[in-house]
Amino acid sequence: MLDKRMPDGAAEIVEVCREFRQKEVEPIVLELDGHPDPARVRAIYESSSELGIPSMLVSEAAGGGGQSELTAALVLDEMAFSCPGIACVFAHHLAASL
């Protein structure tokens, strides 16, 4: 049977990412679709660093969040809700940090 419980703290992390997505991504997503702008995508990524999203899979001993791959997948799902392209930026980075 599939265990549907989230890892400890995952629900809170996903909620923070939802708020970030709603504030930072949703207002510009249509504009980015029509006119891709690497500088704006980079700004979103850099802003997410304040929340620890890019380093969530890095061990706590190395200064990261020490989160599980499942938590990272839930965060990517949350980002993809508004913009699959932005989610891909995070997915590539998170995959490289494993």
Jmol script that loads the backbone (N, CA, C; Angstrom):
load data "model"
ATOM      1  N   MET A   1       0.842  -1.184   0.000  1.00  0.00           N
ATOM      2  CA  MET A   1       0.000   0.000   0.000  1.00  0.00           C
ATOM      3  C   MET A   1       0.890   1.252   0.000  1.00  0.00           C
ATOM      4  N   LEU A   2       0.503   2.246  -0.743  1.00  0.00           N
ATOM      5  CA  LEU A   2       1.252   3.497  -0.869  1.00  0.00           C
ATOM      6  C   LEU A   2       1.068   4.349   0.373  1.00  0.00           C
ATOM      7  N   ASP A   3       2.171   4.798   0.944  1.00  0.00           N
ATOM      8  CA  ASP A   3       2.134   5.685   2.110  1.00  0.00           C
ATOM      9  C   ASP A   3       1.985   7.113   1.607  1.00  0.00           C
ATOM     10  N   LYS A   4       0.857   7.743   1.916  1.00  0.00           N
ATOM     11  CA  LYS A   4       0.567   9.076   1.391  1.00  0.00           C
ATOM     12  C   LYS A   4       0.963  10.195   2.335  1.00  0.00           C
ATOM     13  N   ARG A   5       1.670   9.890   3.398  1.00  0.00           N
ATOM     14  CA  ARG A   5       2.092  10.946   4.321  1.00  0.00           C
ATOM     15  C   ARG A   5       3.286  11.698   3.751  1.00  0.00           C
ATOM     16  N   MET A   6       3.299  12.985   4.000  1.00  0.00           N
ATOM     17  CA  MET A   6       4.417  13.823   3.563  1.00  0.00           C
ATOM     18  C   MET A   6       5.556  13.700   4.568  1.00  0.00           C
ATOM     19  N   PRO A   7       6.792  13.894   4.106  1.00  0.00           N
ATOM     20  CA  PRO A   7       7.917  13.951   5.039  1.00  0.00           C
ATOM     21  C   PRO A   7       7.722  15.089   6.042  1.00  0.00           C
ATOM     22  N   ASP A   8       8.356  14.973   7.197  1.00  0.00           N
ATOM     23  CA  ASP A   8       8.256  16.019   8.221  1.00  0.00           C
ATOM     24  C   ASP A   8       8.641  17.376   7.647  1.00  0.00           C
ATOM     25  N   GLY A   9       7.795  18.347   7.883  1.00  0.00           N
ATOM     26  CA  GLY A   9       8.065  19.713   7.448  1.00  0.00           C
ATOM     27  C   GLY A   9       7.731  20.004   6.000  1.00  0.00           C
ATOM     28  N   ALA A  10       7.400  18.977   5.220  1.00  0.00           N
ATOM     29  CA  ALA A  10       7.165  19.184   3.789  1.00  0.00           C
ATOM     30  C   ALA A  10       5.960  20.080   3.530  1.00  0.00           C
ATOM     31  N   ALA A  11       4.900  19.902   4.287  1.00  0.00           N
ATOM     32  CA  ALA A  11       3.697  20.707   4.059  1.00  0.00           C
ATOM     33  C   ALA A  11       3.999  22.193   4.243  1.00  0.00           C
ATOM     34  N   GLU A  12       4.791  22.519   5.246  1.00  0.00           N
ATOM     35  CA  GLU A  12       5.144  23.919   5.491  1.00  0.00           C
ATOM     36  C   GLU A  12       6.027  24.464   4.373  1.00  0.00           C
ATOM     37  N   ILE A  13       6.956  23.650   3.907  1.00  0.00           N
ATOM     38  CA  ILE A  13       7.846  24.081   2.827  1.00  0.00           C
ATOM     39  C   ILE A  13       7.047  24.319   1.557  1.00  0.00           C
ATOM     40  N   VAL A  14       6.132  23.412   1.250  1.00  0.00           N
ATOM     41  CA  VAL A  14       5.300  23.570   0.060  1.00  0.00           C
ATOM     42  C   VAL A  14       4.444  24.829   0.173  1.00  0.00           C
ATOM     43  N   GLU A  15       3.925  25.111   1.348  1.00  0.00           N
ATOM     44  CA  GLU A  15       3.108  26.318   1.541  1.00  0.00           C
ATOM     45  C   GLU A  15       3.945  27.581   1.316  1.00  0.00           C
ATOM     46  N   VAL A  16       5.162  27.610   1.824  1.00  0.00           N
ATOM     47  CA  VAL A  16       6.051  28.759   1.607  1.00  0.00           C
ATOM     48  C   VAL A  16       6.336  28.913   0.113  1.00  0.00           C
ATOM     49  N   CYS A  17       6.563  27.794  -0.562  1.00  0.00           N
ATOM     50  CA  CYS A  17       6.819  27.845  -2.003  1.00  0.00           C
ATOM     51  C   CYS A  17       5.585  28.289  -2.775  1.00  0.00           C
ATOM     52  N   ARG A  18       4.409  27.899  -2.307  1.00  0.00           N
ATOM     53  CA  ARG A  18       3.163  28.350  -2.938  1.00  0.00           C
ATOM     54  C   ARG A  18       3.057  29.876  -2.836  1.00  0.00           C
ATOM     55  N   GLU A  19       3.311  30.397  -1.656  1.00  0.00           N
ATOM     56  CA  GLU A  19       3.257  31.849  -1.474  1.00  0.00           C
ATOM     57  C   GLU A  19       4.291  32.550  -2.346  1.00  0.00           C
ATOM     58  N   PHE A  20       5.489  31.983  -2.428  1.00  0.00           N
ATOM     59  CA  PHE A  20       6.540  32.539  -3.277  1.00  0.00           C
ATOM     60  C   PHE A  20       6.087  32.534  -4.740  1.00  0.00           C
ATOM     61  N   ARG A  21       5.542  31.405  -5.188  1.00  0.00           N
ATOM     62  CA  ARG A  21       5.077  31.280  -6.570  1.00  0.00           C
ATOM     63  C   ARG A  21       3.998  32.317  -6.872  1.00  0.00           C
ATOM     64  N   GLN A  22       3.054  32.465  -5.957  1.00  0.00           N
ATOM     65  CA  GLN A  22       1.969  33.406  -6.173  1.00  0.00           C
ATOM     66  C   GLN A  22       2.461  34.855  -6.217  1.00  0.00           C
ATOM     67  N   LYS A  23       3.463  35.157  -5.422  1.00  0.00           N
ATOM     68  CA  LYS A  23       3.977  36.525  -5.346  1.00  0.00           C
ATOM     69  C   LYS A  23       4.977  36.847  -6.460  1.00  0.00           C
ATOM     70  N   GLU A  24       5.883  35.911  -6.740  1.00  0.00           N
ATOM     71  CA  GLU A  24       6.998  36.188  -7.650  1.00  0.00           C
ATOM     72  C   GLU A  24       6.785  35.702  -9.088  1.00  0.00           C
ATOM     73  N   VAL A  25       6.087  34.587  -9.257  1.00  0.00           N
ATOM     74  CA  VAL A  25       5.981  33.977 -10.586  1.00  0.00           C
ATOM     75  C   VAL A  25       4.680  34.339 -11.284  1.00  0.00           C
ATOM     76  N   GLU A  26       3.565  34.155 -10.615  1.00  0.00           N
ATOM     77  CA  GLU A  26       2.272  34.370 -11.268  1.00  0.00           C
ATOM     78  C   GLU A  26       2.103  35.748 -11.908  1.00  0.00           C
ATOM     79  N   PRO A  27       2.559  36.818 -11.262  1.00  0.00           N
ATOM     80  CA  PRO A  27       2.347  38.140 -11.881  1.00  0.00           C
ATOM     81  C   PRO A  27       3.051  38.332 -13.221  1.00  0.00           C
ATOM     82  N   ILE A  28       4.089  37.563 -13.496  1.00  0.00           N
ATOM     83  CA  ILE A  28       4.848  37.790 -14.732  1.00  0.00           C
ATOM     84  C   ILE A  28       4.834  36.609 -15.696  1.00  0.00           C
ATOM     85  N   VAL A  29       4.124  35.551 -15.352  1.00  0.00           N
ATOM     86  CA  VAL A  29       4.216  34.336 -16.154  1.00  0.00           C
ATOM     87  C   VAL A  29       3.752  34.538 -17.601  1.00  0.00           C
ATOM     88  N   LEU A  30       2.670  35.242 -17.825  1.00  0.00           N
ATOM     89  CA  LEU A  30       2.210  35.456 -19.202  1.00  0.00           C
ATOM     90  C   LEU A  30       3.196  36.308 -19.992  1.00  0.00           C
ATOM     91  N   GLU A  31       3.763  37.289 -19.333  1.00  0.00           N
ATOM     92  CA  GLU A  31       4.772  38.118 -19.999  1.00  0.00           C
ATOM     93  C   GLU A  31       6.002  37.289 -20.374  1.00  0.00           C
ATOM     94  N   LEU A  32       6.427  36.415 -19.466  1.00  0.00           N
ATOM     95  CA  LEU A  32       7.581  35.557 -19.753  1.00  0.00           C
ATOM     96  C   LEU A  32       7.289  34.576 -20.883  1.00  0.00           C
ATOM     97  N   ASP A  33       6.062  34.084 -20.944  1.00  0.00           N
ATOM     98  CA  ASP A  33       5.697  33.182 -22.041  1.00  0.00           C
ATOM     99  C   ASP A  33       5.803  33.879 -23.386  1.00  0.00           C
ATOM    100  N   GLY A  34       5.370  35.111 -23.438  1.00  0.00           N
ATOM    101  CA  GLY A  34       5.409  35.861 -24.695  1.00  0.00           C
ATOM    102  C   GLY A  34       6.774  36.425 -25.033  1.00  0.00           C
ATOM    103  N   HIS A  35       7.524  36.783 -24.000  1.00  0.00           N
ATOM    104  CA  HIS A  35       8.839  37.403 -24.190  1.00  0.00           C
ATOM    105  C   HIS A  35       9.811  36.848 -23.155  1.00  0.00           C
ATOM    106  N   PRO A  36      10.392  35.689 -23.429  1.00  0.00           N
ATOM    107  CA  PRO A  36      11.334  35.102 -22.463  1.00  0.00           C
ATOM    108  C   PRO A  36      12.458  36.077 -22.118  1.00  0.00           C
ATOM    109  N   ASP A  37      12.758  36.161 -20.854  1.00  0.00           N
ATOM    110  CA  ASP A  37      13.772  37.084 -20.371  1.00  0.00           C
ATOM    111  C   ASP A  37      14.635  36.389 -19.320  1.00  0.00           C
ATOM    112  N   PRO A  38      15.824  35.952 -19.715  1.00  0.00           N
ATOM    113  CA  PRO A  38      16.690  35.244 -18.774  1.00  0.00           C
ATOM    114  C   PRO A  38      16.994  36.043 -17.505  1.00  0.00           C
ATOM    115  N   ALA A  39      17.053  37.350 -17.618  1.00  0.00           N
ATOM    116  CA  ALA A  39      17.350  38.167 -16.434  1.00  0.00           C
ATOM    117  C   ALA A  39      16.220  38.075 -15.410  1.00  0.00           C
ATOM    118  N   ARG A  40      14.988  38.047 -15.868  1.00  0.00           N
ATOM    119  CA  ARG A  40      13.853  37.946 -14.938  1.00  0.00           C
ATOM    120  C   ARG A  40      13.787  36.559 -14.316  1.00  0.00           C
ATOM    121  N   VAL A  41      14.095  35.531 -15.107  1.00  0.00           N
ATOM    122  CA  VAL A  41      14.123  34.164 -14.566  1.00  0.00           C
ATOM    123  C   VAL A  41      15.232  34.067 -13.520  1.00  0.00           C
ATOM    124  N   ARG A  42      16.386  34.630 -13.820  1.00  0.00           N
ATOM    125  CA  ARG A  42      17.501  34.635 -12.868  1.00  0.00           C
ATOM    126  C   ARG A  42      17.105  35.367 -11.583  1.00  0.00           C
ATOM    127  N   ALA A  43      16.376  36.461 -11.706  1.00  0.00           N
ATOM    128  CA  ALA A  43      15.936  37.214 -10.527  1.00  0.00           C
ATOM    129  C   ALA A  43      14.987  36.375  -9.661  1.00  0.00           C
ATOM    130  N   ILE A  44      14.102  35.622 -10.285  1.00  0.00           N
ATOM    131  CA  ILE A  44      13.214  34.734  -9.534  1.00  0.00           C
ATOM    132  C   ILE A  44      14.032  33.683  -8.809  1.00  0.00           C
ATOM    133  N   TYR A  45      14.983  33.100  -9.520  1.00  0.00           N
ATOM    134  CA  TYR A  45      15.842  32.073  -8.921  1.00  0.00           C
ATOM    135  C   TYR A  45      16.620  32.644  -7.737  1.00  0.00           C
ATOM    136  N   GLU A  46      17.208  33.805  -7.912  1.00  0.00           N
ATOM    137  CA  GLU A  46      17.987  34.420  -6.836  1.00  0.00           C
ATOM    138  C   GLU A  46      17.099  34.769  -5.647  1.00  0.00           C
ATOM    139  N   SER A  47      15.897  35.227  -5.915  1.00  0.00           N
ATOM    140  CA  SER A  47      14.961  35.535  -4.844  1.00  0.00           C
ATOM    141  C   SER A  47      14.584  34.266  -4.071  1.00  0.00           C
ATOM    142  N   SER A  48      14.499  33.157  -4.772  1.00  0.00           N
ATOM    143  CA  SER A  48      14.160  31.887  -4.113  1.00  0.00           C
ATOM    144  C   SER A  48      15.284  31.413  -3.192  1.00  0.00           C
ATOM    145  N   SER A  49      16.483  31.899  -3.423  1.00  0.00           N
ATOM    146  CA  SER A  49      17.615  31.517  -2.570  1.00  0.00           C
ATOM    147  C   SER A  49      17.413  31.983  -1.137  1.00  0.00           C
ATOM    148  N   GLU A  50      16.706  33.098  -0.977  1.00  0.00           N
ATOM    149  CA  GLU A  50      16.423  33.596   0.373  1.00  0.00           C
ATOM    150  C   GLU A  50      15.570  32.610   1.165  1.00  0.00           C
ATOM    151  N   LEU A  51      14.788  31.798   0.453  1.00  0.00           N
ATOM    152  CA  LEU A  51      13.949  30.785   1.093  1.00  0.00           C
ATOM    153  C   LEU A  51      14.655  29.432   1.202  1.00  0.00           C
ATOM    154  N   GLY A  52      15.793  29.311   0.557  1.00  0.00           N
ATOM    155  CA  GLY A  52      16.531  28.050   0.595  1.00  0.00           C
ATOM    156  C   GLY A  52      16.055  27.020  -0.402  1.00  0.00           C
ATOM    157  N   ILE A  53      15.284  27.428  -1.384  1.00  0.00           N
ATOM    158  CA  ILE A  53      14.774  26.464  -2.352  1.00  0.00           C
ATOM    159  C   ILE A  53      15.897  25.804  -3.148  1.00  0.00           C
ATOM    160  N   PRO A  54      16.836  26.553  -3.699  1.00  0.00           N
ATOM    161  CA  PRO A  54      17.881  25.902  -4.493  1.00  0.00           C
ATOM    162  C   PRO A  54      18.768  24.933  -3.694  1.00  0.00           C
ATOM    163  N   SER A  55      18.892  25.154  -2.391  1.00  0.00           N
ATOM    164  CA  SER A  55      19.778  24.296  -1.595  1.00  0.00           C
ATOM    165  C   SER A  55      19.007  23.292  -0.736  1.00  0.00           C
ATOM    166  N   MET A  56      17.746  23.088  -1.029  1.00  0.00           N
ATOM    167  CA  MET A  56      16.940  22.216  -0.174  1.00  0.00           C
ATOM    168  C   MET A  56      17.437  20.772  -0.138  1.00  0.00           C
ATOM    169  N   LEU A  57      18.070  20.284  -1.200  1.00  0.00           N
ATOM    170  CA  LEU A  57      18.549  18.903  -1.219  1.00  0.00           C
ATOM    171  C   LEU A  57      19.975  18.748  -0.706  1.00  0.00           C
ATOM    172  N   VAL A  58      20.658  19.840  -0.495  1.00  0.00           N
ATOM    173  CA  VAL A  58      22.017  19.793   0.046  1.00  0.00           C
ATOM    174  C   VAL A  58      21.921  19.447   1.533  1.00  0.00           C
ATOM    175  N   SER A  59      22.824  18.629   2.012  1.00  0.00           N
ATOM    176  CA  SER A  59      22.778  18.209   3.417  1.00  0.00           C
ATOM    177  C   SER A  59      22.914  19.413   4.346  1.00  0.00           C
ATOM    178  N   GLU A  60      22.345  19.275   5.519  1.00  0.00           N
ATOM    179  CA  GLU A  60      22.451  20.350   6.503  1.00  0.00           C
ATOM    180  C   GLU A  60      23.902  20.573   6.896  1.00  0.00           C
ATOM    181  N   ALA A  61      24.685  19.505   6.941  1.00  0.00           N
ATOM    182  CA  ALA A  61      26.099  19.614   7.298  1.00  0.00           C
ATOM    183  C   ALA A  61      26.859  20.490   6.292  1.00  0.00           C
ATOM    184  N   ALA A  62      26.386  20.514   5.047  1.00  0.00           N
ATOM    185  CA  ALA A  62      27.032  21.317   4.010  1.00  0.00           C
ATOM    186  C   ALA A  62      26.355  22.677   3.827  1.00  0.00           C
ATOM    187  N   GLY A  63      25.421  23.018   4.718  1.00  0.00           N
ATOM    188  CA  GLY A  63      24.791  24.320   4.673  1.00  0.00           C
ATOM    189  C   GLY A  63      23.472  24.375   3.925  1.00  0.00           C
ATOM    190  N   GLY A  64      22.946  23.218   3.555  1.00  0.00           N
ATOM    191  CA  GLY A  64      21.675  23.193   2.827  1.00  0.00           C
ATOM    192  C   GLY A  64      20.501  22.896   3.730  1.00  0.00           C
ATOM    193  N   GLY A  65      19.390  22.573   3.106  1.00  0.00           N
ATOM    194  CA  GLY A  65      18.162  22.317   3.844  1.00  0.00           C
ATOM    195  C   GLY A  65      17.996  20.885   4.309  1.00  0.00           C
ATOM    196  N   GLY A  66      18.722  19.959   3.692  1.00  0.00           N
ATOM    197  CA  GLY A  66      18.635  18.559   4.087  1.00  0.00           C
ATOM    198  C   GLY A  66      17.268  17.939   3.871  1.00  0.00           C
ATOM    199  N   GLN A  67      16.545  18.401   2.862  1.00  0.00           N
ATOM    200  CA  GLN A  67      15.201  17.878   2.611  1.00  0.00           C
ATOM    201  C   GLN A  67      15.256  16.631   1.729  1.00  0.00           C
ATOM    202  N   SER A  68      14.156  15.911   1.713  1.00  0.00           N
ATOM    203  CA  SER A  68      14.066  14.684   0.921  1.00  0.00           C
ATOM    204  C   SER A  68      13.769  14.994  -0.545  1.00  0.00           C
ATOM    205  N   GLU A  69      14.014  14.008  -1.384  1.00  0.00           N
ATOM    206  CA  GLU A  69      13.696  14.142  -2.799  1.00  0.00           C
ATOM    207  C   GLU A  69      12.191  14.311  -2.992  1.00  0.00           C
ATOM    208  N   LEU A  70      11.391  13.656  -2.145  1.00  0.00           N
ATOM    209  CA  LEU A  70       9.941  13.804  -2.236  1.00  0.00           C
ATOM    210  C   LEU A  70       9.522  15.248  -1.964  1.00  0.00           C
ATOM    211  N   THR A  71      10.120  15.859  -0.969  1.00  0.00           N
ATOM    212  CA  THR A  71       9.808  17.267  -0.677  1.00  0.00           C
ATOM    213  C   THR A  71      10.183  18.140  -1.871  1.00  0.00           C
ATOM    214  N   ALA A  72      11.328  17.874  -2.469  1.00  0.00           N
ATOM    215  CA  ALA A  72      11.745  18.646  -3.650  1.00  0.00           C
ATOM    216  C   ALA A  72      10.765  18.441  -4.802  1.00  0.00           C
ATOM    217  N   ALA A  73      10.282  17.223  -4.982  1.00  0.00           N
ATOM    218  CA  ALA A  73       9.306  16.952  -6.045  1.00  0.00           C
ATOM    219  C   ALA A  73       8.013  17.712  -5.791  1.00  0.00           C
ATOM    220  N   LEU A  74       7.593  17.789  -4.547  1.00  0.00           N
ATOM    221  CA  LEU A  74       6.378  18.544  -4.203  1.00  0.00           C
ATOM    222  C   LEU A  74       6.564  20.033  -4.478  1.00  0.00           C
ATOM    223  N   VAL A  75       7.756  20.541  -4.203  1.00  0.00           N
ATOM    224  CA  VAL A  75       8.061  21.951  -4.489  1.00  0.00           C
ATOM    225  C   VAL A  75       8.033  22.193  -6.002  1.00  0.00           C
ATOM    226  N   LEU A  76       8.632  21.277  -6.764  1.00  0.00           N
ATOM    227  CA  LEU A  76       8.617  21.425  -8.221  1.00  0.00           C
ATOM    228  C   LEU A  76       7.195  21.394  -8.767  1.00  0.00           C
ATOM    229  N   ASP A  77       6.371  20.533  -8.208  1.00  0.00           N
ATOM    230  CA  ASP A  77       4.976  20.472  -8.615  1.00  0.00           C
ATOM    231  C   ASP A  77       4.280  21.802  -8.342  1.00  0.00           C
ATOM    232  N   GLU A  78       4.581  22.368  -7.204  1.00  0.00           N
ATOM    233  CA  GLU A  78       3.991  23.661  -6.844  1.00  0.00           C
ATOM    234  C   GLU A  78       4.438  24.738  -7.824  1.00  0.00           C
ATOM    235  N   MET A  79       5.712  24.774  -8.169  1.00  0.00           N
ATOM    236  CA  MET A  79       6.218  25.771  -9.118  1.00  0.00           C
ATOM    237  C   MET A  79       5.605  25.566 -10.502  1.00  0.00           C
ATOM    238  N   ALA A  80       5.468  24.306 -10.907  1.00  0.00           N
ATOM    239  CA  ALA A  80       4.934  24.002 -12.231  1.00  0.00           C
ATOM    240  C   ALA A  80       3.468  24.386 -12.365  1.00  0.00           C
ATOM    241  N   PHE A  81       2.783  24.547 -11.251  1.00  0.00           N
ATOM    242  CA  PHE A  81       1.370  24.939 -11.290  1.00  0.00           C
ATOM    243  C   PHE A  81       1.195  26.237 -12.068  1.00  0.00           C
ATOM    244  N   SER A  82       2.130  27.169 -11.899  1.00  0.00           N
ATOM    245  CA  SER A  82       2.046  28.452 -12.600  1.00  0.00           C
ATOM    246  C   SER A  82       2.901  28.489 -13.852  1.00  0.00           C
ATOM    247  N   CYS A  83       4.081  27.876 -13.792  1.00  0.00           N
ATOM    248  CA  CYS A  83       5.004  28.007 -14.922  1.00  0.00           C
ATOM    249  C   CYS A  83       5.931  26.784 -15.018  1.00  0.00           C
ATOM    250  N   PRO A  84       5.631  25.868 -15.937  1.00  0.00           N
ATOM    251  CA  PRO A  84       6.505  24.707 -16.105  1.00  0.00           C
ATOM    252  C   PRO A  84       7.948  25.086 -16.445  1.00  0.00           C
ATOM    253  N   GLY A  85       8.129  26.190 -17.152  1.00  0.00           N
ATOM    254  CA  GLY A  85       9.485  26.623 -17.498  1.00  0.00           C
ATOM    255  C   GLY A  85      10.298  26.978 -16.271  1.00  0.00           C
ATOM    256  N   ILE A  86       9.708  27.722 -15.353  1.00  0.00           N
ATOM    257  CA  ILE A  86      10.386  28.070 -14.105  1.00  0.00           C
ATOM    258  C   ILE A  86      10.657  26.798 -13.306  1.00  0.00           C
ATOM    259  N   ALA A  87       9.686  25.894 -13.290  1.00  0.00           N
ATOM    260  CA  ALA A  87       9.876  24.626 -12.577  1.00  0.00           C
ATOM    261  C   ALA A  87      11.062  23.861 -13.157  1.00  0.00           C
ATOM    262  N   CYS A  88      11.243  23.929 -14.465  1.00  0.00           N
ATOM    263  CA  CYS A  88      12.379  23.237 -15.099  1.00  0.00           C
ATOM    264  C   CYS A  88      13.718  23.817 -14.654  1.00  0.00           C
ATOM    265  N   VAL A  89      13.755  25.127 -14.477  1.00  0.00           N
ATOM    266  CA  VAL A  89      14.984  25.753 -13.985  1.00  0.00           C
ATOM    267  C   VAL A  89      15.343  25.159 -12.623  1.00  0.00           C
ATOM    268  N   PHE A  90      14.357  25.073 -11.750  1.00  0.00           N
ATOM    269  CA  PHE A  90      14.594  24.504 -10.425  1.00  0.00           C
ATOM    270  C   PHE A  90      14.901  23.013 -10.515  1.00  0.00           C
ATOM    271  N   ALA A  91      14.212  22.291 -11.377  1.00  0.00           N
ATOM    272  CA  ALA A  91      14.437  20.848 -11.513  1.00  0.00           C
ATOM    273  C   ALA A  91      15.861  20.553 -11.945  1.00  0.00           C
ATOM    274  N   HIS A  92      16.360  21.312 -12.899  1.00  0.00           N
ATOM    275  CA  HIS A  92      17.740  21.096 -13.360  1.00  0.00           C
ATOM    276  C   HIS A  92      18.733  21.363 -12.245  1.00  0.00           C
ATOM    277  N   HIS A  93      18.509  22.428 -11.516  1.00  0.00           N
ATOM    278  CA  HIS A  93      19.421  22.754 -10.417  1.00  0.00           C
ATOM    279  C   HIS A  93      19.355  21.691  -9.328  1.00  0.00           C
ATOM    280  N   LEU A  94      18.147  21.305  -8.933  1.00  0.00           N
ATOM    281  CA  LEU A  94      18.006  20.320  -7.863  1.00  0.00           C
ATOM    282  C   LEU A  94      18.585  18.974  -8.271  1.00  0.00           C
ATOM    283  N   ALA A  95      18.409  18.592  -9.529  1.00  0.00           N
ATOM    284  CA  ALA A  95      18.978  17.323 -10.010  1.00  0.00           C
ATOM    285  C   ALA A  95      20.511  17.366  -9.928  1.00  0.00           C
ATOM    286  N   ALA A  96      21.082  18.507 -10.216  1.00  0.00           N
ATOM    287  CA  ALA A  96      22.536  18.635 -10.162  1.00  0.00           C
ATOM    288  C   ALA A  96      23.074  18.628  -8.736  1.00  0.00           C
ATOM    289  N   SER A  97      22.203  18.940  -7.767  1.00  0.00           N
ATOM    290  CA  SER A  97      22.685  19.008  -6.392  1.00  0.00           C
ATOM    291  C   SER A  97      22.583  17.667  -5.659  1.00  0.00           C
ATOM    292  N   LEU A  98      22.091  16.651  -6.332  1.00  0.00           N
ATOM    293  CA  LEU A  98      22.010  15.318  -5.694  1.00  0.00           C
ATOM    294  C   LEU A  98      23.348  14.632  -5.675  1.00  0.00           C
TER     295      LEU A  98
END
end "model"
wireframe off; spacefill off
backbone 0.3
color backbone group
